[in-house]
Amino acid sequence: MGQGKKCGGPTHWRVPALILGTLYVLGMMWSRVYIGVHSPTDVLGGALFSLAWVVALTRALRIHPAFPVGSREE
């Protein structure tokens, strides 16, 4: 890799990527209910479970010694 940007740092693409990802997930949830494959409670339950999983993994990585909070270079 070159000397320029660091990996994992804040970029100007972070917000658009989050918006597009959120729209994709919401569209997928809506489509599953719309075509009748799942009920709204199934889709909501899956979304809540996924959110809990992401929160748990984020917390686990923040307290793990391999990923100390202050170790990222600015």
Predicted model as a PDB file, atoms N, CA, C, CB and O in Angstrom, pLDDT in the B-factor column:
MODEL        1                                                                  
ATOM      1  N   MET A   1       0.832  -1.187   0.000  1.00 44.00           N  
ATOM      2  CA  MET A   1       0.000   0.000   0.000  1.00 44.00           C  
ATOM      3  C   MET A   1       0.870   1.241   0.000  1.00 44.00           C  
ATOM      4  CB  MET A   1      -0.943   0.003   1.203  1.00 44.00           C  
ATOM      5  O   MET A   1       2.031   1.206   0.407  1.00 44.00           O  
ATOM      6  N   GLY A   2       0.303   2.318  -0.453  1.00 47.00           N  
ATOM      7  CA  GLY A   2       1.026   3.575  -0.532  1.00 47.00           C  
ATOM      8  C   GLY A   2       1.115   4.273   0.817  1.00 47.00           C  
ATOM      9  O   GLY A   2       0.651   3.761   1.836  1.00 47.00           O  
ATOM     10  N   GLN A   3       1.704   5.421   0.799  1.00 48.00           N  
ATOM     11  CA  GLN A   3       1.914   6.196   2.007  1.00 48.00           C  
ATOM     12  C   GLN A   3       0.720   7.068   2.367  1.00 48.00           C  
ATOM     13  CB  GLN A   3       3.130   7.049   1.852  1.00 48.00           C  
ATOM     14  O   GLN A   3       0.711   7.659   3.446  1.00 48.00           O  
ATOM     15  N   GLY A   4      -0.268   7.169   1.520  1.00 49.00           N  
ATOM     16  CA  GLY A   4      -1.363   8.129   1.685  1.00 49.00           C  
ATOM     17  C   GLY A   4      -2.321   7.802   2.809  1.00 49.00           C  
ATOM     18  O   GLY A   4      -1.971   7.901   3.985  1.00 49.00           O  
ATOM     19  N   LYS A   5      -3.507   7.421   2.453  1.00 51.00           N  
ATOM     20  CA  LYS A   5      -4.578   7.228   3.434  1.00 51.00           C  
ATOM     21  C   LYS A   5      -4.394   5.960   4.243  1.00 51.00           C  
ATOM     22  CB  LYS A   5      -5.920   7.194   2.740  1.00 51.00           C  
ATOM     23  O   LYS A   5      -3.826   4.975   3.770  1.00 51.00           O  
ATOM     24  N   LYS A   6      -4.875   6.001   5.450  1.00 53.00           N  
ATOM     25  CA  LYS A   6      -4.865   4.827   6.308  1.00 53.00           C  
ATOM     26  C   LYS A   6      -6.150   4.036   6.095  1.00 53.00           C  
ATOM     27  CB  LYS A   6      -4.704   5.229   7.794  1.00 53.00           C  
ATOM     28  O   LYS A   6      -7.165   4.586   5.667  1.00 53.00           O  
ATOM     29  N   CYS A   7      -6.099   2.776   6.391  1.00 57.00           N  
ATOM     30  CA  CYS A   7      -7.289   1.930   6.262  1.00 57.00           C  
ATOM     31  C   CYS A   7      -8.152   2.066   7.505  1.00 57.00           C  
ATOM     32  CB  CYS A   7      -6.896   0.450   6.037  1.00 57.00           C  
ATOM     33  O   CYS A   7      -7.626   2.173   8.613  1.00 57.00           O  
ATOM     34  N   GLY A   8      -9.448   2.064   7.340  1.00 59.00           N  
ATOM     35  CA  GLY A   8     -10.367   2.074   8.462  1.00 59.00           C  
ATOM     36  C   GLY A   8     -10.650   3.434   9.057  1.00 59.00           C  
ATOM     37  O   GLY A   8     -11.407   3.529  10.023  1.00 59.00           O  
ATOM     38  N   GLY A   9     -10.080   4.468   8.529  1.00 62.00           N  
ATOM     39  CA  GLY A   9     -10.314   5.803   9.062  1.00 62.00           C  
ATOM     40  C   GLY A   9     -11.587   6.408   8.510  1.00 62.00           C  
ATOM     41  O   GLY A   9     -12.198   5.852   7.598  1.00 62.00           O  
ATOM     42  N   PRO A  10     -11.991   7.542   9.055  1.00 68.00           N  
ATOM     43  CA  PRO A  10     -13.191   8.196   8.540  1.00 68.00           C  
ATOM     44  C   PRO A  10     -12.957   8.690   7.111  1.00 68.00           C  
ATOM     45  CB  PRO A  10     -13.603   9.370   9.454  1.00 68.00           C  
ATOM     46  O   PRO A  10     -11.914   9.269   6.807  1.00 68.00           O  
ATOM     47  N   THR A  11     -13.908   8.462   6.268  1.00 81.00           N  
ATOM     48  CA  THR A  11     -13.812   8.898   4.884  1.00 81.00           C  
ATOM     49  C   THR A  11     -15.092   9.622   4.506  1.00 81.00           C  
ATOM     50  CB  THR A  11     -13.553   7.700   3.936  1.00 81.00           C  
ATOM     51  O   THR A  11     -16.078   9.589   5.243  1.00 81.00           O  
ATOM     52  N   HIS A  12     -15.069  10.266   3.370  1.00 87.00           N  
ATOM     53  CA  HIS A  12     -16.274  10.951   2.909  1.00 87.00           C  
ATOM     54  C   HIS A  12     -17.296   9.967   2.342  1.00 87.00           C  
ATOM     55  CB  HIS A  12     -15.916  11.997   1.855  1.00 87.00           C  
ATOM     56  O   HIS A  12     -18.416  10.369   2.027  1.00 87.00           O  
ATOM     57  N   TRP A  13     -16.943   8.699   2.205  1.00 87.00           N  
ATOM     58  CA  TRP A  13     -17.878   7.689   1.700  1.00 87.00           C  
ATOM     59  C   TRP A  13     -18.633   6.970   2.813  1.00 87.00           C  
ATOM     60  CB  TRP A  13     -17.134   6.675   0.865  1.00 87.00           C  
ATOM     61  O   TRP A  13     -19.530   6.177   2.529  1.00 87.00           O  
ATOM     62  N   ARG A  14     -18.293   7.229   4.063  1.00 86.00           N  
ATOM     63  CA  ARG A  14     -18.924   6.488   5.166  1.00 86.00           C  
ATOM     64  C   ARG A  14     -20.433   6.732   5.235  1.00 86.00           C  
ATOM     65  CB  ARG A  14     -18.280   6.880   6.496  1.00 86.00           C  
ATOM     66  O   ARG A  14     -21.207   5.777   5.309  1.00 86.00           O  
ATOM     67  N   VAL A  15     -20.857   7.989   5.210  1.00 90.00           N  
ATOM     68  CA  VAL A  15     -22.286   8.309   5.326  1.00 90.00           C  
ATOM     69  C   VAL A  15     -23.074   7.788   4.125  1.00 90.00           C  
ATOM     70  CB  VAL A  15     -22.484   9.826   5.461  1.00 90.00           C  
ATOM     71  O   VAL A  15     -24.116   7.163   4.322  1.00 90.00           O  
ATOM     72  N   PRO A  16     -22.621   8.019   2.881  1.00 92.00           N  
ATOM     73  CA  PRO A  16     -23.377   7.447   1.756  1.00 92.00           C  
ATOM     74  C   PRO A  16     -23.459   5.922   1.813  1.00 92.00           C  
ATOM     75  CB  PRO A  16     -22.744   7.868   0.442  1.00 92.00           C  
ATOM     76  O   PRO A  16     -24.492   5.349   1.466  1.00 92.00           O  
ATOM     77  N   ALA A  17     -22.388   5.260   2.245  1.00 92.00           N  
ATOM     78  CA  ALA A  17     -22.416   3.802   2.348  1.00 92.00           C  
ATOM     79  C   ALA A  17     -23.426   3.341   3.395  1.00 92.00           C  
ATOM     80  CB  ALA A  17     -21.023   3.266   2.692  1.00 92.00           C  
ATOM     81  O   ALA A  17     -24.151   2.371   3.175  1.00 92.00           O  
ATOM     82  N   LEU A  18     -23.474   4.033   4.532  1.00 89.00           N  
ATOM     83  CA  LEU A  18     -24.450   3.681   5.570  1.00 89.00           C  
ATOM     84  C   LEU A  18     -25.880   3.907   5.087  1.00 89.00           C  
ATOM     85  CB  LEU A  18     -24.194   4.498   6.841  1.00 89.00           C  
ATOM     86  O   LEU A  18     -26.769   3.102   5.366  1.00 89.00           O  
ATOM     87  N   ILE A  19     -26.097   4.996   4.368  1.00 94.00           N  
ATOM     88  CA  ILE A  19     -27.435   5.287   3.846  1.00 94.00           C  
ATOM     89  C   ILE A  19     -27.854   4.227   2.834  1.00 94.00           C  
ATOM     90  CB  ILE A  19     -27.474   6.687   3.200  1.00 94.00           C  
ATOM     91  O   ILE A  19     -28.966   3.703   2.906  1.00 94.00           O  
ATOM     92  N   LEU A  20     -26.965   3.909   1.891  1.00 96.00           N  
ATOM     93  CA  LEU A  20     -27.298   2.890   0.884  1.00 96.00           C  
ATOM     94  C   LEU A  20     -27.518   1.522   1.520  1.00 96.00           C  
ATOM     95  CB  LEU A  20     -26.187   2.798  -0.166  1.00 96.00           C  
ATOM     96  O   LEU A  20     -28.434   0.798   1.131  1.00 96.00           O  
ATOM     97  N   GLY A  21     -26.693   1.168   2.485  1.00 93.00           N  
ATOM     98  CA  GLY A  21     -26.865  -0.112   3.172  1.00 93.00           C  
ATOM     99  C   GLY A  21     -28.176  -0.189   3.925  1.00 93.00           C  
ATOM    100  O   GLY A  21     -28.852  -1.218   3.913  1.00 93.00           O  
ATOM    101  N   THR A  22     -28.535   0.905   4.581  1.00 93.00           N  
ATOM    102  CA  THR A  22     -29.802   0.947   5.318  1.00 93.00           C  
ATOM    103  C   THR A  22     -30.990   0.846   4.368  1.00 93.00           C  
ATOM    104  CB  THR A  22     -29.900   2.237   6.147  1.00 93.00           C  
ATOM    105  O   THR A  22     -31.945   0.118   4.640  1.00 93.00           O  
ATOM    106  N   LEU A  23     -30.934   1.571   3.261  1.00 96.00           N  
ATOM    107  CA  LEU A  23     -32.022   1.503   2.277  1.00 96.00           C  
ATOM    108  C   LEU A  23     -32.150   0.101   1.686  1.00 96.00           C  
ATOM    109  CB  LEU A  23     -31.790   2.523   1.153  1.00 96.00           C  
ATOM    110  O   LEU A  23     -33.260  -0.377   1.450  1.00 96.00           O  
ATOM    111  N   TYR A  24     -31.026  -0.550   1.450  1.00 96.00           N  
ATOM    112  CA  TYR A  24     -31.059  -1.916   0.923  1.00 96.00           C  
ATOM    113  C   TYR A  24     -31.738  -2.862   1.909  1.00 96.00           C  
ATOM    114  CB  TYR A  24     -29.635  -2.408   0.612  1.00 96.00           C  
ATOM    115  O   TYR A  24     -32.594  -3.660   1.527  1.00 96.00           O  
ATOM    116  N   VAL A  25     -31.353  -2.766   3.173  1.00 93.00           N  
ATOM    117  CA  VAL A  25     -31.935  -3.651   4.193  1.00 93.00           C  
ATOM    118  C   VAL A  25     -33.427  -3.379   4.354  1.00 93.00           C  
ATOM    119  CB  VAL A  25     -31.216  -3.469   5.548  1.00 93.00           C  
ATOM    120  O   VAL A  25     -34.221  -4.317   4.423  1.00 93.00           O  
ATOM    121  N   LEU A  26     -33.816  -2.105   4.413  1.00 94.00           N  
ATOM    122  CA  LEU A  26     -35.240  -1.781   4.549  1.00 94.00           C  
ATOM    123  C   LEU A  26     -36.034  -2.243   3.332  1.00 94.00           C  
ATOM    124  CB  LEU A  26     -35.426  -0.275   4.750  1.00 94.00           C  
ATOM    125  O   LEU A  26     -37.157  -2.728   3.471  1.00 94.00           O  
ATOM    126  N   GLY A  27     -35.462  -2.099   2.148  1.00 96.00           N  
ATOM    127  CA  GLY A  27     -36.125  -2.583   0.945  1.00 96.00           C  
ATOM    128  C   GLY A  27     -36.290  -4.093   0.948  1.00 96.00           C  
ATOM    129  O   GLY A  27     -37.328  -4.607   0.531  1.00 96.00           O  
ATOM    130  N   MET A  28     -35.286  -4.796   1.410  1.00 95.00           N  
ATOM    131  CA  MET A  28     -35.369  -6.254   1.493  1.00 95.00           C  
ATOM    132  C   MET A  28     -36.429  -6.675   2.514  1.00 95.00           C  
ATOM    133  CB  MET A  28     -33.997  -6.852   1.869  1.00 95.00           C  
ATOM    134  O   MET A  28     -37.194  -7.610   2.276  1.00 95.00           O  
ATOM    135  N   MET A  29     -36.466  -5.979   3.647  1.00 95.00           N  
ATOM    136  CA  MET A  29     -37.481  -6.296   4.661  1.00 95.00           C  
ATOM    137  C   MET A  29     -38.877  -6.072   4.098  1.00 95.00           C  
ATOM    138  CB  MET A  29     -37.274  -5.440   5.932  1.00 95.00           C  
ATOM    139  O   MET A  29     -39.764  -6.908   4.269  1.00 95.00           O  
ATOM    140  N   TRP A  30     -39.071  -4.936   3.424  1.00 96.00           N  
ATOM    141  CA  TRP A  30     -40.376  -4.619   2.857  1.00 96.00           C  
ATOM    142  C   TRP A  30     -40.765  -5.650   1.806  1.00 96.00           C  
ATOM    143  CB  TRP A  30     -40.373  -3.210   2.247  1.00 96.00           C  
ATOM    144  O   TRP A  30     -41.916  -6.083   1.762  1.00 96.00           O  
ATOM    145  N   SER A  31     -39.815  -6.049   0.957  1.00 96.00           N  
ATOM    146  CA  SER A  31     -40.136  -6.989  -0.119  1.00 96.00           C  
ATOM    147  C   SER A  31     -40.547  -8.352   0.425  1.00 96.00           C  
ATOM    148  CB  SER A  31     -38.944  -7.146  -1.055  1.00 96.00           C  
ATOM    149  O   SER A  31     -41.412  -9.010  -0.152  1.00 96.00           O  
ATOM    150  N   ARG A  32     -39.938  -8.785   1.528  1.00 95.00           N  
ATOM    151  CA  ARG A  32     -40.297 -10.090   2.108  1.00 95.00           C  
ATOM    152  C   ARG A  32     -41.739 -10.088   2.618  1.00 95.00           C  
ATOM    153  CB  ARG A  32     -39.332 -10.452   3.259  1.00 95.00           C  
ATOM    154  O   ARG A  32     -42.455 -11.083   2.497  1.00 95.00           O  
ATOM    155  N   VAL A  33     -42.148  -8.966   3.182  1.00 96.00           N  
ATOM    156  CA  VAL A  33     -43.530  -8.849   3.657  1.00 96.00           C  
ATOM    157  C   VAL A  33     -44.471  -8.681   2.469  1.00 96.00           C  
ATOM    158  CB  VAL A  33     -43.679  -7.656   4.640  1.00 96.00           C  
ATOM    159  O   VAL A  33     -45.546  -9.280   2.446  1.00 96.00           O  
ATOM    160  N   TYR A  34     -44.084  -7.882   1.491  1.00 96.00           N  
ATOM    161  CA  TYR A  34     -44.934  -7.570   0.339  1.00 96.00           C  
ATOM    162  C   TYR A  34     -45.285  -8.809  -0.475  1.00 96.00           C  
ATOM    163  CB  TYR A  34     -44.248  -6.556  -0.554  1.00 96.00           C  
ATOM    164  O   TYR A  34     -46.430  -8.976  -0.896  1.00 96.00           O  
ATOM    165  N   ILE A  35     -44.298  -9.681  -0.697  1.00 96.00           N  
ATOM    166  CA  ILE A  35     -44.594 -10.875  -1.503  1.00 96.00           C  
ATOM    167  C   ILE A  35     -45.177 -12.014  -0.661  1.00 96.00           C  
ATOM    168  CB  ILE A  35     -43.327 -11.356  -2.209  1.00 96.00           C  
ATOM    169  O   ILE A  35     -45.493 -13.082  -1.185  1.00 96.00           O  
ATOM    170  N   GLY A  36     -45.313 -11.778   0.636  1.00 95.00           N  
ATOM    171  CA  GLY A  36     -46.000 -12.741   1.495  1.00 95.00           C  
ATOM    172  C   GLY A  36     -45.151 -13.896   1.973  1.00 95.00           C  
ATOM    173  O   GLY A  36     -45.694 -14.903   2.427  1.00 95.00           O  
ATOM    174  N   VAL A  37     -43.841 -13.788   1.886  1.00 95.00           N  
ATOM    175  CA  VAL A  37     -42.972 -14.869   2.330  1.00 95.00           C  
ATOM    176  C   VAL A  37     -42.858 -14.882   3.852  1.00 95.00           C  
ATOM    177  CB  VAL A  37     -41.583 -14.735   1.694  1.00 95.00           C  
ATOM    178  O   VAL A  37     -42.736 -15.943   4.465  1.00 95.00           O  
ATOM    179  N   HIS A  38     -42.899 -13.695   4.456  1.00 95.00           N  
ATOM    180  CA  HIS A  38     -42.785 -13.573   5.911  1.00 95.00           C  
ATOM    181  C   HIS A  38     -43.842 -12.610   6.422  1.00 95.00           C  
ATOM    182  CB  HIS A  38     -41.368 -13.095   6.323  1.00 95.00           C  
ATOM    183  O   HIS A  38     -44.332 -11.749   5.691  1.00 95.00           O  
ATOM    184  N   SER A  39     -44.183 -12.775   7.692  1.00 96.00           N  
ATOM    185  CA  SER A  39     -45.092 -11.822   8.324  1.00 96.00           C  
ATOM    186  C   SER A  39     -44.271 -10.641   8.848  1.00 96.00           C  
ATOM    187  CB  SER A  39     -45.908 -12.499   9.481  1.00 96.00           C  
ATOM    188  O   SER A  39     -43.059 -10.757   9.026  1.00 96.00           O  
ATOM    189  N   PRO A  40     -44.930  -9.507   9.094  1.00 95.00           N  
ATOM    190  CA  PRO A  40     -44.184  -8.345   9.616  1.00 95.00           C  
ATOM    191  C   PRO A  40     -43.457  -8.631  10.930  1.00 95.00           C  
ATOM    192  CB  PRO A  40     -45.130  -7.180   9.820  1.00 95.00           C  
ATOM    193  O   PRO A  40     -42.367  -8.108  11.161  1.00 95.00           O  
ATOM    194  N   THR A  41     -44.053  -9.453  11.786  1.00 96.00           N  
ATOM    195  CA  THR A  41     -43.379  -9.749  13.054  1.00 96.00           C  
ATOM    196  C   THR A  41     -42.132 -10.592  12.836  1.00 96.00           C  
ATOM    197  CB  THR A  41     -44.332 -10.470  14.009  1.00 96.00           C  
ATOM    198  O   THR A  41     -41.155 -10.431  13.566  1.00 96.00           O  
ATOM    199  N   ASP A  42     -42.137 -11.489  11.848  1.00 95.00           N  
ATOM    200  CA  ASP A  42     -40.937 -12.265  11.526  1.00 95.00           C  
ATOM    201  C   ASP A  42     -39.811 -11.347  11.083  1.00 95.00           C  
ATOM    202  CB  ASP A  42     -41.238 -13.300  10.431  1.00 95.00           C  
ATOM    203  O   ASP A  42     -38.671 -11.491  11.525  1.00 95.00           O  
ATOM    204  N   VAL A  43     -40.129 -10.413  10.218  1.00 95.00           N  
ATOM    205  CA  VAL A  43     -39.127  -9.502   9.682  1.00 95.00           C  
ATOM    206  C   VAL A  43     -38.611  -8.575  10.786  1.00 95.00           C  
ATOM    207  CB  VAL A  43     -39.712  -8.680   8.514  1.00 95.00           C  
ATOM    208  O   VAL A  43     -37.408  -8.333  10.882  1.00 95.00           O  
ATOM    209  N   LEU A  44     -39.507  -8.065  11.607  1.00 95.00           N  
ATOM    210  CA  LEU A  44     -39.085  -7.197  12.708  1.00 95.00           C  
ATOM    211  C   LEU A  44     -38.222  -7.963  13.706  1.00 95.00           C  
ATOM    212  CB  LEU A  44     -40.309  -6.599  13.417  1.00 95.00           C  
ATOM    213  O   LEU A  44     -37.219  -7.441  14.192  1.00 95.00           O  
ATOM    214  N   GLY A  45     -38.611  -9.194  14.011  1.00 96.00           N  
ATOM    215  CA  GLY A  45     -37.808 -10.016  14.920  1.00 96.00           C  
ATOM    216  C   GLY A  45     -36.416 -10.277  14.371  1.00 96.00           C  
ATOM    217  O   GLY A  45     -35.437 -10.221  15.116  1.00 96.00           O  
ATOM    218  N   GLY A  46     -36.314 -10.561  13.074  1.00 95.00           N  
ATOM    219  CA  GLY A  46     -35.009 -10.768  12.447  1.00 95.00           C  
ATOM    220  C   GLY A  46     -34.158  -9.511  12.489  1.00 95.00           C  
ATOM    221  O   GLY A  46     -32.953  -9.577  12.730  1.00 95.00           O  
ATOM    222  N   ALA A  47     -34.790  -8.361  12.252  1.00 94.00           N  
ATOM    223  CA  ALA A  47     -34.056  -7.100  12.283  1.00 94.00           C  
ATOM    224  C   ALA A  47     -33.554  -6.802  13.700  1.00 94.00           C  
ATOM    225  CB  ALA A  47     -34.947  -5.947  11.777  1.00 94.00           C  
ATOM    226  O   ALA A  47     -32.414  -6.370  13.871  1.00 94.00           O  
ATOM    227  N   LEU A  48     -34.379  -7.026  14.698  1.00 96.00           N  
ATOM    228  CA  LEU A  48     -33.963  -6.773  16.083  1.00 96.00           C  
ATOM    229  C   LEU A  48     -32.853  -7.729  16.519  1.00 96.00           C  
ATOM    230  CB  LEU A  48     -35.164  -6.903  17.030  1.00 96.00           C  
ATOM    231  O   LEU A  48     -31.921  -7.332  17.219  1.00 96.00           O  
ATOM    232  N   PHE A  49     -32.960  -8.996  16.100  1.00 97.00           N  
ATOM    233  CA  PHE A  49     -31.901  -9.953  16.413  1.00 97.00           C  
ATOM    234  C   PHE A  49     -30.589  -9.530  15.758  1.00 97.00           C  
ATOM    235  CB  PHE A  49     -32.298 -11.370  15.952  1.00 97.00           C  
ATOM    236  O   PHE A  49     -29.533  -9.593  16.387  1.00 97.00           O  
ATOM    237  N   SER A  50     -30.649  -9.104  14.511  1.00 94.00           N  
ATOM    238  CA  SER A  50     -29.450  -8.662  13.797  1.00 94.00           C  
ATOM    239  C   SER A  50     -28.829  -7.440  14.462  1.00 94.00           C  
ATOM    240  CB  SER A  50     -29.784  -8.348  12.338  1.00 94.00           C  
ATOM    241  O   SER A  50     -27.608  -7.353  14.594  1.00 94.00           O  
ATOM    242  N   LEU A  51     -29.662  -6.506  14.877  1.00 93.00           N  
ATOM    243  CA  LEU A  51     -29.164  -5.313  15.552  1.00 93.00           C  
ATOM    244  C   LEU A  51     -28.475  -5.685  16.876  1.00 93.00           C  
ATOM    245  CB  LEU A  51     -30.320  -4.321  15.806  1.00 93.00           C  
ATOM    246  O   LEU A  51     -27.412  -5.156  17.201  1.00 93.00           O  
ATOM    247  N   ALA A  52     -29.091  -6.594  17.625  1.00 96.00           N  
ATOM    248  CA  ALA A  52     -28.485  -7.038  18.884  1.00 96.00           C  
ATOM    249  C   ALA A  52     -27.140  -7.721  18.625  1.00 96.00           C  
ATOM    250  CB  ALA A  52     -29.436  -7.998  19.634  1.00 96.00           C  
ATOM    251  O   ALA A  52     -26.202  -7.546  19.402  1.00 96.00           O  
ATOM    252  N   TRP A  53     -27.038  -8.488  17.558  1.00 95.00           N  
ATOM    253  CA  TRP A  53     -25.799  -9.185  17.206  1.00 95.00           C  
ATOM    254  C   TRP A  53     -24.693  -8.180  16.865  1.00 95.00           C  
ATOM    255  CB  TRP A  53     -26.038 -10.143  16.016  1.00 95.00           C  
ATOM    256  O   TRP A  53     -23.556  -8.337  17.310  1.00 95.00           O  
ATOM    257  N   VAL A  54     -25.019  -7.164  16.089  1.00 91.00           N  
ATOM    258  CA  VAL A  54     -24.035  -6.141  15.715  1.00 91.00           C  
ATOM    259  C   VAL A  54     -23.564  -5.384  16.953  1.00 91.00           C  
ATOM    260  CB  VAL A  54     -24.634  -5.157  14.681  1.00 91.00           C  
ATOM    261  O   VAL A  54     -22.371  -5.123  17.103  1.00 91.00           O  
ATOM    262  N   VAL A  55     -24.489  -5.033  17.832  1.00 91.00           N  
ATOM    263  CA  VAL A  55     -24.112  -4.320  19.065  1.00 91.00           C  
ATOM    264  C   VAL A  55     -23.206  -5.193  19.931  1.00 91.00           C  
ATOM    265  CB  VAL A  55     -25.375  -3.902  19.865  1.00 91.00           C  
ATOM    266  O   VAL A  55     -22.215  -4.706  20.475  1.00 91.00           O  
ATOM    267  N   ALA A  56     -23.537  -6.474  20.063  1.00 93.00           N  
ATOM    268  CA  ALA A  56     -22.730  -7.377  20.883  1.00 93.00           C  
ATOM    269  C   ALA A  56     -21.326  -7.540  20.303  1.00 93.00           C  
ATOM    270  CB  ALA A  56     -23.414  -8.745  21.000  1.00 93.00           C  
ATOM    271  O   ALA A  56     -20.349  -7.515  21.051  1.00 93.00           O  
ATOM    272  N   LEU A  57     -21.209  -7.703  19.000  1.00 90.00           N  
ATOM    273  CA  LEU A  57     -19.894  -7.845  18.392  1.00 90.00           C  
ATOM    274  C   LEU A  57     -19.082  -6.558  18.495  1.00 90.00           C  
ATOM    275  CB  LEU A  57     -20.033  -8.255  16.937  1.00 90.00           C  
ATOM    276  O   LEU A  57     -17.872  -6.603  18.720  1.00 90.00           O  
ATOM    277  N   THR A  58     -19.736  -5.420  18.333  1.00 87.00           N  
ATOM    278  CA  THR A  58     -19.035  -4.150  18.453  1.00 87.00           C  
ATOM    279  C   THR A  58     -18.485  -3.976  19.855  1.00 87.00           C  
ATOM    280  CB  THR A  58     -19.961  -2.987  18.099  1.00 87.00           C  
ATOM    281  O   THR A  58     -17.340  -3.554  20.022  1.00 87.00           O  
ATOM    282  N   ARG A  59     -19.269  -4.290  20.851  1.00 87.00           N  
ATOM    283  CA  ARG A  59     -18.791  -4.182  22.238  1.00 87.00           C  
ATOM    284  C   ARG A  59     -17.681  -5.175  22.524  1.00 87.00           C  
ATOM    285  CB  ARG A  59     -19.940  -4.403  23.217  1.00 87.00           C  
ATOM    286  O   ARG A  59     -16.714  -4.850  23.214  1.00 87.00           O  
ATOM    287  N   ALA A  60     -17.814  -6.381  21.998  1.00 85.00           N  
ATOM    288  CA  ALA A  60     -16.777  -7.393  22.231  1.00 85.00           C  
ATOM    289  C   ALA A  60     -15.454  -6.966  21.609  1.00 85.00           C  
ATOM    290  CB  ALA A  60     -17.213  -8.754  21.662  1.00 85.00           C  
ATOM    291  O   ALA A  60     -14.402  -7.166  22.216  1.00 85.00           O  
ATOM    292  N   LEU A  61     -15.481  -6.394  20.433  1.00 82.00           N  
ATOM    293  CA  LEU A  61     -14.245  -5.959  19.781  1.00 82.00           C  
ATOM    294  C   LEU A  61     -13.630  -4.755  20.482  1.00 82.00           C  
ATOM    295  CB  LEU A  61     -14.510  -5.625  18.321  1.00 82.00           C  
ATOM    296  O   LEU A  61     -12.409  -4.599  20.479  1.00 82.00           O  
ATOM    297  N   ARG A  62     -14.445  -3.911  21.074  1.00 80.00           N  
ATOM    298  CA  ARG A  62     -13.903  -2.737  21.766  1.00 80.00           C  
ATOM    299  C   ARG A  62     -13.215  -3.097  23.067  1.00 80.00           C  
ATOM    300  CB  ARG A  62     -15.001  -1.743  22.041  1.00 80.00           C  
ATOM    301  O   ARG A  62     -12.296  -2.392  23.485  1.00 80.00           O  
ATOM    302  N   ILE A  63     -13.632  -4.177  23.723  1.00 75.00           N  
ATOM    303  CA  ILE A  63     -12.998  -4.540  24.992  1.00 75.00           C  
ATOM    304  C   ILE A  63     -11.937  -5.622  24.831  1.00 75.00           C  
ATOM    305  CB  ILE A  63     -14.046  -5.004  25.977  1.00 75.00           C  
ATOM    306  O   ILE A  63     -11.224  -5.932  25.785  1.00 75.00           O  
ATOM    307  N   HIS A  64     -11.823  -6.200  23.642  1.00 71.00           N  
ATOM    308  CA  HIS A  64     -10.839  -7.254  23.418  1.00 71.00           C  
ATOM    309  C   HIS A  64      -9.432  -6.660  23.409  1.00 71.00           C  
ATOM    310  CB  HIS A  64     -11.123  -7.996  22.091  1.00 71.00           C  
ATOM    311  O   HIS A  64      -9.211  -5.609  22.807  1.00 71.00           O  
ATOM    312  N   PRO A  65      -8.475  -7.321  24.073  1.00 74.00           N  
ATOM    313  CA  PRO A  65      -7.126  -6.768  24.148  1.00 74.00           C  
ATOM    314  C   PRO A  65      -6.430  -6.652  22.785  1.00 74.00           C  
ATOM    315  CB  PRO A  65      -6.291  -7.618  25.060  1.00 74.00           C  
ATOM    316  O   PRO A  65      -5.492  -5.868  22.648  1.00 74.00           O  
ATOM    317  N   ALA A  66      -6.853  -7.388  21.812  1.00 72.00           N  
ATOM    318  CA  ALA A  66      -6.228  -7.294  20.494  1.00 72.00           C  
ATOM    319  C   ALA A  66      -6.621  -6.008  19.773  1.00 72.00           C  
ATOM    320  CB  ALA A  66      -6.609  -8.500  19.645  1.00 72.00           C  
ATOM    321  O   ALA A  66      -5.975  -5.622  18.799  1.00 72.00           O  
ATOM    322  N   PHE A  67      -7.672  -5.346  20.244  1.00 67.00           N  
ATOM    323  CA  PHE A  67      -8.155  -4.119  19.620  1.00 67.00           C  
ATOM    324  C   PHE A  67      -8.251  -2.995  20.646  1.00 67.00           C  
ATOM    325  CB  PHE A  67      -9.521  -4.354  18.959  1.00 67.00           C  
ATOM    326  O   PHE A  67      -9.353  -2.521  20.921  1.00 67.00           O  
ATOM    327  N   PRO A  68      -7.143  -2.557  21.218  1.00 67.00           N  
ATOM    328  CA  PRO A  68      -7.219  -1.482  22.213  1.00 67.00           C  
ATOM    329  C   PRO A  68      -7.730  -0.196  21.591  1.00 67.00           C  
ATOM    330  CB  PRO A  68      -5.851  -1.242  22.850  1.00 67.00           C  
ATOM    331  O   PRO A  68      -7.433   0.107  20.436  1.00 67.00           O  
ATOM    332  N   VAL A  69      -8.491   0.547  22.351  1.00 63.00           N  
ATOM    333  CA  VAL A  69      -9.160   1.734  21.856  1.00 63.00           C  
ATOM    334  C   VAL A  69      -8.181   2.786  21.368  1.00 63.00           C  
ATOM    335  CB  VAL A  69     -10.035   2.313  22.926  1.00 63.00           C  
ATOM    336  O   VAL A  69      -8.417   3.392  20.323  1.00 63.00           O  
ATOM    337  N   GLY A  70      -7.096   3.024  22.080  1.00 60.00           N  
ATOM    338  CA  GLY A  70      -6.168   4.079  21.713  1.00 60.00           C  
ATOM    339  C   GLY A  70      -5.095   3.664  20.722  1.00 60.00           C  
ATOM    340  O   GLY A  70      -4.169   4.437  20.479  1.00 60.00           O  
ATOM    341  N   SER A  71      -5.181   2.479  20.141  1.00 52.00           N  
ATOM    342  CA  SER A  71      -4.093   1.988  19.303  1.00 52.00           C  
ATOM    343  C   SER A  71      -4.154   2.472  17.869  1.00 52.00           C  
ATOM    344  CB  SER A  71      -4.091   0.508  19.313  1.00 52.00           C  
ATOM    345  O   SER A  71      -3.180   2.308  17.134  1.00 52.00           O  
ATOM    346  N   ARG A  72      -5.232   3.048  17.451  1.00 52.00           N  
ATOM    347  CA  ARG A  72      -5.366   3.487  16.063  1.00 52.00           C  
ATOM    348  C   ARG A  72      -4.612   4.793  15.856  1.00 52.00           C  
ATOM    349  CB  ARG A  72      -6.852   3.657  15.681  1.00 52.00           C  
ATOM    350  O   ARG A  72      -4.796   5.764  16.590  1.00 52.00           O  
ATOM    351  N   GLU A  73      -3.765   4.790  14.843  1.00 51.00           N  
ATOM    352  CA  GLU A  73      -2.973   5.987  14.558  1.00 51.00           C  
ATOM    353  C   GLU A  73      -3.811   7.006  13.823  1.00 51.00           C  
ATOM    354  CB  GLU A  73      -1.727   5.638  13.738  1.00 51.00           C  
ATOM    355  O   GLU A  73      -4.615   6.654  12.959  1.00 51.00           O  
ATOM    356  N   GLU A  74      -3.630   8.242  14.156  1.00 47.00           N  
ATOM    357  CA  GLU A  74      -4.387   9.335  13.514  1.00 47.00           C  
ATOM    358  C   GLU A  74      -3.620   9.906  12.368  1.00 47.00           C  
ATOM    359  CB  GLU A  74      -4.715  10.440  14.510  1.00 47.00           C  
ATOM    360  O   GLU A  74      -4.093  10.831  11.708  1.00 47.00           O  
TER     361      GLU A  74                                                      
ENDMDL                                                                          
END                                                                             
